[in-house]
Every structure is written in C-alpha cells, then in structure tokens.
Amino acid sequence: MAKVVGGLDALKVKHTSLVSQRDAAEVSLAKARTALQVYLLSDNDGDDRAVAALQTKVDSAASLLASLDTAIKTQGERVADAERQLADEQTKAARKMASEALALDVNSIESQLKPWLAATRQLAIALEKYGPFRFECGSISSFLGNAANEVEIAMGVSLPDLRGGVVAVAEGREKPPTPPAEVVKFVAPAPPPTETLFFLRHAKYTDASGAVKCLGKMREHALPPPLAKKALSSGAAIPLTDPRVRTLKGNWGMIVPGPDQCEALDGTPSGNAAPVIHSAFEPLGRGPPIIGAMRQPQTGTAMRSTDGGKGGRRS
C-alpha cells in the first residue's frame, strides 16, 4: 500500500506542475495575441515577415496550451485511477483485518465450547444423585443436561457458518460484523420547582402549555412558587403547617370547579366572555317593552256541554 500511496503523491505533484505550466502558457498566448493585434493596428505598412513572426508566436503558444490541456486531462485520469487503486487496497486491508479478528473470535469460541460442555454435564451428573432427596436438584440436573445437548447440536451448525463468514468477509461478499451501538441512557429532565398549599377558595392559573388549571378548595395542590406566593398573599391558600388544614381537608369533596367559579392567580380571564357575533348579523329593533296584565281564566264556572245539554250519545 505504501507503494501505491507514493505513486499517487507523485502523480498529484506532476498534475500540479502541469496546471502551473498551463497557466503560464495561457499568459504567454494572451501576450502573443496582444502583440500581434498591436502591430496590426499600428501605423506600419505591414511587414509580412514581422506579422508572420508574431503569428508564429501565437500559434506556438496556442499549440502549447492545447498540448498542456490534453496532458492535464490524461494526468487527471491517472490520478483518479491511482485513487481508486488506493481505495481498493485500503478496503482489502480493512476486510483482511476484520476477517482475521473474526477468525480469532471463532477460534476462542470453539476452544471454550468443549470445556463448557464437559463442566456442565459433570455438574448435571453431580446434582442428579440428589434428585430423590431434593426436587430442585433433579430439575436443575435435567435442565443442564438438556441445555448442554442443545448447545452442542446448535454449535455444530453455527461454528461452520461462522468460519464461512470469515472467508466471505475476506473476499468482500459480506460486510464485517459491526459492534453493537452504544446504548444512550435517557435522562429525564428535572421537573420544575413547585410548592404545595392547601386552598380555602377555588383558584385557577394558566400553565406553560396554555391550559387553564382549576384548583378545588379544601384540597392540596402543587403550583409554581410565584403563584403559590400570590395565593398565600391573597388568602386563597394556606401552608400545610396551618392547624386549619387538619379540620378542613376533604370537606368539599373531589369535585373540580369550573373556570368561572375560580379566582385567577395570574390574570387568567374569566369564563364569562361576551358572545361572538357575526359581522353580517343585524340586531332586530323590537321597540320598548310592553307592560300589561294577562287575562286570567275564571275559576268555579261550569263549562257548557258540547251536546247542548242533552245527555247520551248522538245518533
């Protein structure tokens, strides 16, 4: 890989040199063209040999510039090829390193398997003889024996698969295993400070989210310290150390009052807002109130019969 890096550095140096030469050639071409134009526009009668000499300089500078452009393009392609080759070499080296690390882990797992199986089965046999004496010993023995058998069968499949993964990683057919992501523990933000008071009157305030909180009287409520201070100063609440809390607590029940029944602690508007009237609505003028007495029905008067005083059914 060091050889590839050295070759890439040399190619980049050459590419930089060509670019510098092209810049100089471009300046030379501009000067040659300027000199030719100045001579042609001068008062000279037009010496053909002088014009030809100046034109030769222009052509030579233009030819050199074109050649440098082609060389820069070719050198750029060489640099790109060298960079791809370096990237391939770095990828191969990374795959090789990951494959070797995976092979070491697989060998370590395989070396631990046989001793673990032997120790587990030995412990199961040691516990089995105490199965009739203690039920738990027999159950543990059976569990260990079954676990050892199942692990042995499963590892007979997993170990060859892991070794195949070592080859696949080295050849680039599989990505190398990545370590598990770091578990970031979520730290809950500290709750805002509050102060708990006992309320003698219904109260309300607007929290940070814009919701109106109603606080029922004869109960304990936690609220921000500035509002707690205002509730104490207005007499709407008392500290929990006040002797009245013991006798008044729970006298009102758990009914949550409505906003219009509560005393605002922070300027929260009352619930008795004026109705919203549409702009196209026109109130109807009904005039002054009419004052009078309603006619009362007579009491104790016999109602006239619908059959003209004749009893019975009409034919």
GIDA-V460314 format. One record per residue. N is the residue number from 1. PHI is phi in whole degrees, -180 to 180 (none if undefined). PSI is psi in degrees with one decimal (none if undefined). OMEGA is omega in radians with two decimals (999 if undefined). Layout:
n=N phi=PHI psi=PSI omega=OMEGA
n=N phi=PHI psi=PSI omega=OMEGA
This chain:
n=1 phi=none psi=-31.9 omega=3.13
n=2 phi=-63 psi=-35.2 omega=3.12
n=3 phi=-66 psi=-40.4 omega=3.13
n=4 phi=-66 psi=-41.8 omega=3.13
n=5 phi=-64 psi=-42.9 omega=3.11
n=6 phi=-63 psi=-41.7 omega=3.10
n=7 phi=-64 psi=-37.8 omega=3.13
n=8 phi=-66 psi=-41.2 omega=3.12
n=9 phi=-62 psi=-42.7 omega=3.12
n=10 phi=-64 psi=-39.6 omega=3.12
n=11 phi=-64 psi=-39.8 omega=3.13
n=12 phi=-67 psi=-38.4 omega=3.10
n=13 phi=-63 psi=-43.6 omega=3.11
n=14 phi=-63 psi=-40.0 omega=3.13
n=15 phi=-64 psi=-41.2 omega=3.09
n=16 phi=-64 psi=-40.0 omega=3.12
n=17 phi=-64 psi=-41.8 omega=3.12
n=18 phi=-63 psi=-39.6 omega=3.13
n=19 phi=-63 psi=-41.1 omega=3.11
n=20 phi=-64 psi=-42.3 omega=3.11
n=21 phi=-63 psi=-38.2 omega=3.14
n=22 phi=-65 psi=-40.2 omega=3.12
n=23 phi=-61 psi=-42.1 omega=3.12
n=24 phi=-66 psi=-39.6 omega=3.13
n=25 phi=-67 psi=-35.5 omega=3.12
n=26 phi=-66 psi=-38.2 omega=3.09
n=27 phi=-66 psi=-42.0 omega=3.14
n=28 phi=-63 psi=-40.2 omega=3.11
n=29 phi=-64 psi=-42.0 omega=3.13
n=30 phi=-63 psi=-40.4 omega=3.11
n=31 phi=-66 psi=-41.8 omega=-3.14
n=32 phi=-64 psi=-41.4 omega=3.11
n=33 phi=-66 psi=-40.4 omega=3.13
n=34 phi=-64 psi=-42.9 omega=3.13
n=35 phi=-63 psi=-41.3 omega=3.12
n=36 phi=-64 psi=-42.8 omega=-3.14
n=37 phi=-67 psi=-39.0 omega=3.12
n=38 phi=-63 psi=-41.8 omega=-3.14
n=39 phi=-66 psi=-41.8 omega=-3.12
n=40 phi=-66 psi=-31.7 omega=-3.11
n=41 phi=-91 psi=0.5 omega=-3.13
n=42 phi=-79 psi=178.1 omega=-3.11
n=43 phi=-82 psi=3.8 omega=3.12
n=44 phi=-65 psi=152.2 omega=3.14
n=45 phi=-74 psi=-7.7 omega=3.13
n=46 phi=96 psi=75.6 omega=3.07
n=47 phi=-74 psi=117.3 omega=-3.08
n=48 phi=-63 psi=-35.7 omega=-3.12
n=49 phi=-70 psi=-38.9 omega=3.10
n=50 phi=-66 psi=-42.1 omega=3.11
n=51 phi=-63 psi=-42.2 omega=-3.14
n=52 phi=-64 psi=-37.9 omega=3.13
n=53 phi=-65 psi=-43.0 omega=3.11
n=54 phi=-66 psi=-39.9 omega=3.12
n=55 phi=-65 psi=-36.2 omega=3.10
n=56 phi=-62 psi=-39.6 omega=3.09
n=57 phi=-64 psi=-39.9 omega=3.11
n=58 phi=-63 psi=-47.4 omega=-3.13
n=59 phi=-63 psi=-40.7 omega=-3.14
n=60 phi=-64 psi=-43.4 omega=3.13
n=61 phi=-66 psi=-39.7 omega=3.13
n=62 phi=-66 psi=-40.8 omega=3.12
n=63 phi=-64 psi=-42.0 omega=3.12
n=64 phi=-64 psi=-40.4 omega=3.13
n=65 phi=-63 psi=-43.3 omega=3.12
n=66 phi=-64 psi=-40.6 omega=3.12
n=67 phi=-64 psi=-39.6 omega=3.12
n=68 phi=-67 psi=-37.9 omega=3.09
n=69 phi=-60 psi=-44.9 omega=3.12
n=70 phi=-64 psi=-41.9 omega=3.14
n=71 phi=-65 psi=-40.0 omega=3.12
n=72 phi=-64 psi=-41.2 omega=3.11
n=73 phi=-63 psi=-45.0 omega=3.13
n=74 phi=-64 psi=-41.1 omega=-3.14
n=75 phi=-68 psi=-35.0 omega=3.07
n=76 phi=-63 psi=-40.0 omega=3.09
n=77 phi=-65 psi=-38.5 omega=3.09
n=78 phi=-64 psi=-42.0 omega=3.11
n=79 phi=-62 psi=-43.2 omega=3.13
n=80 phi=-63 psi=-42.8 omega=3.10
n=81 phi=-62 psi=-41.5 omega=3.13
n=82 phi=-65 psi=-37.6 omega=3.11
n=83 phi=-66 psi=-40.0 omega=3.08
n=84 phi=-64 psi=-40.7 omega=3.12
n=85 phi=-64 psi=-40.8 omega=3.11
n=86 phi=-65 psi=-41.4 omega=3.11
n=87 phi=-63 psi=-40.6 omega=3.11
n=88 phi=-64 psi=-41.6 omega=3.13
n=89 phi=-64 psi=-40.4 omega=3.12
n=90 phi=-66 psi=-38.8 omega=3.11
n=91 phi=-65 psi=-43.1 omega=3.11
n=92 phi=-62 psi=-41.5 omega=3.12
n=93 phi=-64 psi=-40.5 omega=3.12
n=94 phi=-66 psi=-40.5 omega=3.10
n=95 phi=-64 psi=-41.7 omega=3.13
n=96 phi=-63 psi=-43.9 omega=3.13
n=97 phi=-63 psi=-44.5 omega=3.13
n=98 phi=-66 psi=-38.3 omega=3.13
n=99 phi=-65 psi=-41.7 omega=3.13
n=100 phi=-66 psi=-40.2 omega=3.10
n=101 phi=-64 psi=-41.2 omega=3.10
n=102 phi=-64 psi=-39.7 omega=3.13
n=103 phi=-64 psi=-38.9 omega=3.10
n=104 phi=-63 psi=-41.5 omega=3.12
n=105 phi=-65 psi=-40.3 omega=3.13
n=106 phi=-65 psi=-41.7 omega=3.10
n=107 phi=-63 psi=-40.2 omega=3.11
n=108 phi=-64 psi=-41.3 omega=3.11
n=109 phi=-63 psi=-44.4 omega=-3.12
n=110 phi=-65 psi=-35.9 omega=-3.14
n=111 phi=-70 psi=-25.7 omega=3.14
n=112 phi=-87 psi=-17.5 omega=-3.02
n=113 phi=-67 psi=-51.9 omega=-3.07
n=114 phi=-62 psi=-47.8 omega=3.09
n=115 phi=-60 psi=-36.7 omega=3.14
n=116 phi=-67 psi=-42.4 omega=3.11
n=117 phi=-62 psi=-43.3 omega=-3.13
n=118 phi=-65 psi=-44.4 omega=-3.13
n=119 phi=-67 psi=-39.3 omega=-3.14
n=120 phi=-66 psi=-44.1 omega=3.13
n=121 phi=-68 psi=-34.3 omega=3.10
n=122 phi=-66 psi=-40.9 omega=3.09
n=123 phi=-66 psi=-37.7 omega=3.12
n=124 phi=-63 psi=-40.2 omega=3.13
n=125 phi=-67 psi=-38.4 omega=-3.13
n=126 phi=-66 psi=-34.8 omega=-3.14
n=127 phi=-81 psi=-24.9 omega=-3.05
n=128 phi=-63 psi=-35.3 omega=-3.08
n=129 phi=-71 psi=-15.4 omega=3.09
n=130 phi=-101 psi=11.8 omega=3.10
n=131 phi=-62 psi=-46.0 omega=3.10
n=132 phi=-66 psi=-24.0 omega=-3.09
n=133 phi=-84 psi=-40.0 omega=3.10
n=134 phi=-137 psi=125.7 omega=-3.06
n=135 phi=-61 psi=-39.9 omega=-3.09
n=136 phi=-61 psi=-36.8 omega=-3.13
n=137 phi=-63 psi=-42.3 omega=3.11
n=138 phi=-65 psi=-39.0 omega=3.13
n=139 phi=-66 psi=-42.7 omega=3.12
n=140 phi=-64 psi=-39.8 omega=3.13
n=141 phi=-61 psi=-45.0 omega=3.12
n=142 phi=-63 psi=-41.4 omega=-3.14
n=143 phi=-63 psi=-46.3 omega=-3.12
n=144 phi=-64 psi=-41.1 omega=3.13
n=145 phi=-63 psi=-44.5 omega=3.12
n=146 phi=-66 psi=-40.5 omega=-3.14
n=147 phi=-63 psi=-42.4 omega=3.14
n=148 phi=-63 psi=-41.8 omega=-3.14
n=149 phi=-66 psi=-43.1 omega=-3.11
n=150 phi=-68 psi=-40.8 omega=3.12
n=151 phi=-64 psi=-39.7 omega=-3.14
n=152 phi=-62 psi=-42.3 omega=3.13
n=153 phi=-67 psi=-44.2 omega=-3.10
n=154 phi=-65 psi=-40.7 omega=-3.14
n=155 phi=-70 psi=-24.7 omega=3.04
n=156 phi=-63 psi=-23.0 omega=3.08
n=157 phi=-96 psi=-39.0 omega=-3.03
n=158 phi=-72 psi=-38.2 omega=-3.11
n=159 phi=-63 psi=-48.7 omega=3.06
n=160 phi=-61 psi=-34.5 omega=3.11
n=161 phi=-66 psi=-40.7 omega=3.09
n=162 phi=-64 psi=-40.4 omega=3.12
n=163 phi=-66 psi=-36.0 omega=3.03
n=164 phi=-65 psi=-33.8 omega=3.08
n=165 phi=-66 psi=-32.3 omega=3.09
n=166 phi=-61 psi=-45.3 omega=3.14
n=167 phi=-67 psi=-41.0 omega=-3.11
n=168 phi=-64 psi=-38.7 omega=3.11
n=169 phi=-67 psi=-42.2 omega=-3.14
n=170 phi=-64 psi=-34.8 omega=-3.13
n=171 phi=-86 psi=-7.2 omega=3.13
n=172 phi=85 psi=10.5 omega=3.13
n=173 phi=-82 psi=-17.1 omega=3.08
n=174 phi=-136 psi=150.9 omega=3.05
n=175 phi=-76 psi=144.9 omega=3.10
n=176 phi=-65 psi=148.8 omega=3.13
n=177 phi=-63 psi=138.9 omega=3.14
n=178 phi=-102 psi=146.1 omega=3.10
n=179 phi=-66 psi=151.5 omega=3.13
n=180 phi=-62 psi=146.7 omega=-3.13
n=181 phi=-66 psi=147.4 omega=3.14
n=182 phi=-68 psi=133.3 omega=-3.14
n=183 phi=-82 psi=117.7 omega=3.14
n=184 phi=-93 psi=117.1 omega=-3.14
n=185 phi=-78 psi=130.1 omega=3.13
n=186 phi=-81 psi=124.8 omega=3.11
n=187 phi=-106 psi=114.1 omega=-3.12
n=188 phi=-67 psi=138.8 omega=3.12
n=189 phi=-65 psi=147.5 omega=-3.14
n=190 phi=-66 psi=133.3 omega=3.14
n=191 phi=-66 psi=150.1 omega=3.14
n=192 phi=-65 psi=151.5 omega=-3.13
n=193 phi=-67 psi=142.3 omega=3.12
n=194 phi=-137 psi=165.3 omega=3.09
n=195 phi=-135 psi=131.9 omega=-3.09
n=196 phi=-96 psi=128.2 omega=3.14
n=197 phi=-130 psi=164.1 omega=3.04
n=198 phi=-105 psi=124.7 omega=-3.02
n=199 phi=-97 psi=132.9 omega=3.06
n=200 phi=-93 psi=-22.0 omega=3.12
n=201 phi=-131 psi=156.6 omega=3.05
n=202 phi=-63 psi=139.2 omega=3.14
n=203 phi=-142 psi=164.1 omega=3.13
n=204 phi=-151 psi=158.4 omega=3.04
n=205 phi=-157 psi=165.2 omega=3.13
n=206 phi=-104 psi=123.6 omega=-3.10
n=207 phi=-81 psi=-175.6 omega=-3.07
n=208 phi=-64 psi=-27.6 omega=-3.13
n=209 phi=-85 psi=-3.3 omega=-3.14
n=210 phi=93 psi=2.6 omega=3.14
n=211 phi=-86 psi=142.5 omega=3.13
n=212 phi=-87 psi=122.0 omega=3.13
n=213 phi=-100 psi=123.3 omega=3.11
n=214 phi=-102 psi=130.3 omega=-3.09
n=215 phi=-113 psi=115.0 omega=-3.13
n=216 phi=-75 psi=148.4 omega=-3.13
n=217 phi=-77 psi=163.6 omega=-3.13
n=218 phi=63 psi=30.2 omega=3.10
n=219 phi=-143 psi=165.3 omega=3.09
n=220 phi=-92 psi=139.2 omega=3.12
n=221 phi=-141 psi=142.2 omega=3.07
n=222 phi=-100 psi=133.8 omega=-3.12
n=223 phi=-150 psi=164.7 omega=-3.12
n=224 phi=-58 psi=147.8 omega=-3.10
n=225 phi=-56 psi=-41.9 omega=3.13
n=226 phi=-60 psi=-40.4 omega=3.12
n=227 phi=-71 psi=-34.4 omega=3.09
n=228 phi=-63 psi=-40.2 omega=3.11
n=229 phi=-63 psi=-40.6 omega=3.14
n=230 phi=-69 psi=-38.9 omega=3.12
n=231 phi=-64 psi=-37.4 omega=3.11
n=232 phi=-69 psi=-41.6 omega=-3.10
n=233 phi=-69 psi=-32.1 omega=3.14
n=234 phi=-83 psi=-10.1 omega=-3.13
n=235 phi=84 psi=5.6 omega=3.12
n=236 phi=-73 psi=-20.5 omega=-3.11
n=237 phi=-143 psi=162.4 omega=3.11
n=238 phi=-133 psi=157.9 omega=3.11
n=239 phi=-66 psi=158.8 omega=3.13
n=240 phi=-68 psi=-17.5 omega=3.13
n=241 phi=-82 psi=-5.8 omega=3.14
n=242 phi=-68 psi=135.6 omega=-3.12
n=243 phi=-63 psi=-22.2 omega=-3.12
n=244 phi=-69 psi=-20.5 omega=-3.11
n=245 phi=-61 psi=-39.2 omega=-3.07
n=246 phi=-65 psi=-35.6 omega=-3.09
n=247 phi=-90 psi=-26.0 omega=-3.06
n=248 phi=-96 psi=-16.4 omega=-3.03
n=249 phi=-64 psi=126.4 omega=3.08
n=250 phi=86 psi=4.1 omega=-3.11
n=251 phi=-72 psi=-23.0 omega=-3.08
n=252 phi=-97 psi=-14.4 omega=-3.10
n=253 phi=88 psi=-169.0 omega=-3.08
n=254 phi=-104 psi=20.5 omega=-3.13
n=255 phi=-73 psi=130.0 omega=3.11
n=256 phi=-89 psi=121.2 omega=-3.11
n=257 phi=-73 psi=162.0 omega=3.07
n=258 phi=-82 psi=161.0 omega=-3.12
n=259 phi=-59 psi=-33.4 omega=-3.12
n=260 phi=-74 psi=-9.8 omega=3.11
n=261 phi=-98 psi=0.4 omega=-3.00
n=262 phi=-109 psi=152.7 omega=3.08
n=263 phi=-90 psi=125.6 omega=-3.08
n=264 phi=-76 psi=134.2 omega=3.12
n=265 phi=-99 psi=-16.0 omega=-3.04
n=266 phi=-137 psi=24.8 omega=3.14
n=267 phi=83 psi=15.3 omega=3.09
n=268 phi=-64 psi=128.4 omega=-3.09
n=269 phi=-64 psi=152.6 omega=3.11
n=270 phi=-73 psi=163.9 omega=-3.11
n=271 phi=-80 psi=-4.4 omega=-3.10
n=272 phi=-90 psi=66.2 omega=-3.13
n=273 phi=-83 psi=149.9 omega=3.11
n=274 phi=-67 psi=146.4 omega=-3.14
n=275 phi=-67 psi=147.4 omega=3.11
n=276 phi=-87 psi=122.0 omega=-3.09
n=277 phi=-109 psi=132.1 omega=3.13
n=278 phi=-65 psi=148.2 omega=-3.09
n=279 phi=-65 psi=-24.7 omega=-3.13
n=280 phi=-86 psi=-2.4 omega=-3.10
n=281 phi=-80 psi=132.5 omega=3.10
n=282 phi=-117 psi=117.8 omega=3.12
n=283 phi=-61 psi=141.7 omega=-3.13
n=284 phi=-92 psi=123.6 omega=3.10
n=285 phi=-78 psi=114.8 omega=-3.11
n=286 phi=-101 psi=2.0 omega=3.11
n=287 phi=81 psi=-174.7 omega=-3.12
n=288 phi=-73 psi=161.0 omega=3.13
n=289 phi=-67 psi=148.7 omega=3.11
n=290 phi=-99 psi=123.3 omega=-3.10
n=291 phi=-110 psi=131.0 omega=3.12
n=292 phi=-176 psi=-178.3 omega=-3.13
n=293 phi=-115 psi=137.1 omega=3.12
n=294 phi=-81 psi=146.4 omega=3.13
n=295 phi=-74 psi=130.1 omega=-3.11
n=296 phi=-97 psi=139.9 omega=3.10
n=297 phi=-69 psi=146.5 omega=3.12
n=298 phi=-74 psi=141.8 omega=-3.13
n=299 phi=-110 psi=147.9 omega=3.10
n=300 phi=81 psi=5.5 omega=-3.14
n=301 phi=-98 psi=130.4 omega=-3.12
n=302 phi=-72 psi=135.5 omega=3.14
n=303 phi=-80 psi=143.1 omega=-3.12
n=304 phi=-72 psi=137.9 omega=-3.11
n=305 phi=-74 psi=146.9 omega=-3.13
n=306 phi=-78 psi=-10.9 omega=-3.09
n=307 phi=-102 psi=14.8 omega=3.08
n=308 phi=75 psi=20.5 omega=3.14
n=309 phi=90 psi=-5.2 omega=3.13
n=310 phi=-89 psi=130.1 omega=3.12
n=311 phi=-83 psi=164.3 omega=3.09
n=312 phi=91 psi=-176.2 omega=-3.08
n=313 phi=-95 psi=139.6 omega=3.08
n=314 phi=-73 psi=144.2 omega=3.09
n=315 phi=-95 psi=none omega=999
